[in-house]
Amino acid sequence: MGEVSGDYRFVPGEALPHQRPVTWLPVTINAHFKLDKYLLKMCAKPRLLELINDFVLFDGGVKKLPRVHQYFGIKAAQAFVDRYEGGIIWHTQGSGKSIVMVLLAKWILENKPNARVVIVTDRDELDKQIEGVFTDAGHPITRTSSGRDLMSLLGQAKPHLQRIARH
């Protein structure tokens, strides 16, 4: 038995004349590499358990985890919610806004049972995208058609999760 990798072949025991034995080096974490840095941050034991418990998202049957910036953004937002303070998470195009919204809304509704989550969008295409992501993740979201409709729904026990498009 052995393992082939490029020109090198690891063979237990003595190497034959046509084989070059490989010395295996111990794997070390180099904190200077960005990937190692982020892996160390995200895979610390308490954080890894939290990721598995609170941050796994099934999006249309595909299992997803937040990226590093999404995770730390959600954690900061959770601290603000716990203090009953407002805040803004600034996103750029393609930075994972929808996943952050689903994970944060899910956390709010699980940890603040009397809370209502309202997502306000400024474009129909974004509104439809949000609806699709929430629905695929197993969290149906109700669309309100007007401010009056939103206010009446906020006064009811359900739905806890609502969206409105304002142009």
C-alpha positions in Angstrom: 0.0 0.0 0.0 1.2 3.5 -0.7 0.1 6.9 -1.8 1.0 8.5 -5.1 1.5 12.3 -5.3 3.2 13.7 -8.3 6.7 12.2 -8.7 6.8 11.0 -5.1 5.5 7.8 -3.8 5.2 6.8 -0.1 5.9 3.2 0.4 6.0 1.6 3.8 9.3 -0.1 4.5 12.3 0.2 2.3 12.1 2.0 -1.0 12.9 0.1 -4.2 15.6 1.6 -6.5 13.1 3.2 -8.8 11.1 4.9 -6.0 12.0 8.0 -4.1 11.0 7.8 -0.5 9.2 10.8 0.9 9.7 12.1 4.4 6.5 13.3 5.8 6.7 16.6 7.6 4.4 17.5 10.5 1.6 19.9 9.6 2.0 23.2 11.3 -0.5 26.1 11.4 1.1 29.2 10.0 -0.9 32.2 11.4 0.5 34.4 8.6 -1.7 32.7 6.0 -5.2 34.2 5.9 -6.9 30.9 5.4 -5.2 29.5 8.6 -6.1 32.6 10.5 -9.8 32.3 9.6 -9.9 28.6 10.1 -8.5 29.0 13.6 -11.0 31.7 14.4 -14.0 29.8 13.1 -13.0 26.3 14.3 -12.2 27.1 18.0 -14.2 24.5 20.0 -16.9 26.7 21.5 -17.4 28.6 18.2 -17.5 25.4 16.1 -20.3 24.0 18.4 -22.2 27.3 18.1 -21.8 27.2 14.3 -23.2 23.7 14.1 -26.1 24.5 16.5 -27.1 28.0 15.4 -25.6 28.8 12.0 -26.3 25.9 9.7 -28.8 27.0 7.0 -30.5 24.7 4.5 -31.1 26.8 1.4 -33.2 24.7 -1.0 -31.7 21.5 0.4 -28.1 22.8 0.2 -26.4 23.1 3.6 -24.7 26.5 4.1 -22.6 28.1 6.8 -21.9 31.8 7.0 -18.6 33.2 5.9 -16.3 34.8 8.5 -17.6 38.4 7.9 -21.2 37.1 8.0 -20.7 35.2 11.3 -19.1 38.2 13.1 -21.7 40.6 11.7 -24.5 38.4 13.0 -22.8 38.1 16.4 -22.5 41.9 16.6 -26.2 42.3 15.6 -27.2 39.8 18.3 -25.5 41.9 20.9 -27.4 45.0 19.8 -30.7 43.1 19.8 -30.0 41.8 23.3 -29.5 45.4 24.4 -32.6 46.6 22.5 -30.5 48.9 20.3 -30.7 49.5 16.6 -27.9 49.2 14.1 -26.9 48.8 10.5 -25.1 46.0 8.8 -23.6 47.5 5.7 -23.3 45.1 2.7 -21.9 45.3 -0.7 -23.1 43.4 -3.8 -22.6 39.7 -3.5 -21.6 39.8 0.2 -24.4 37.4 1.4 -27.1 39.8 2.6 -29.9 37.2 2.3 -28.1 34.6 4.3 -27.3 37.1 7.1 -31.0 38.2 7.1 -32.3 34.6 7.4 -29.8 33.6 10.1 -30.4 36.8 12.1 -34.2 36.6 11.8 -34.1 33.0 12.8 -32.0 33.8 15.9 -34.3 36.7 16.9 -37.4 34.6 16.6 -35.9 31.8 18.6 -34.5 34.0 21.3 -37.1 36.7 21.5 -40.5 34.8 21.2 -42.6 38.0 21.2 -40.5 39.7 18.5 -41.6 40.6 15.0 -39.1 40.8 12.2 -39.9 43.2 9.3 -37.6 43.3 6.3 -38.0 46.4 4.1 -36.6 46.3 0.6 -36.4 48.9 -2.1 -36.6 46.8 -5.2 -39.1 44.1 -6.4 -36.3 41.8 -7.5 -34.6 42.0 -4.1 -38.0 41.4 -2.4 -38.5 38.2 -4.5 -35.0 37.0 -3.8 -35.5 37.5 0.0 -38.8 35.6 -0.3 -37.1 32.7 -2.1 -34.2 32.5 0.4 -36.5 32.5 3.4 -38.9 30.0 1.9 -36.0 27.7 0.8 -34.6 27.9 4.3 -38.0 26.8 5.8 -39.0 30.2 7.1 -42.0 31.4 5.1 -42.3 35.2 5.1 -45.4 37.2 4.6 -45.5 40.2 2.2 -47.5 43.2 3.1 -48.8 45.5 0.5 -49.0 48.8 2.3 -47.9 50.5 5.5 -51.5 50.2 6.8 -51.4 46.4 6.1 -48.0 46.2 7.9 -49.3 48.0 11.0 -52.3 45.8 11.2 -50.2 42.6 10.9 -47.7 43.9 13.6 -50.6 44.0 16.1 -51.4 40.4 15.6 -49.8 37.3 17.2 -48.7 36.0 13.8 -47.0 36.2 11.4 -43.7 36.9 13.2 -41.8 37.4 9.9 -42.9 40.0 7.4 -41.5 41.9 4.4 -42.6 45.0 2.6 -41.2 46.6 -0.6 -41.0 50.4 -0.5 -40.1 52.2 -3.7 
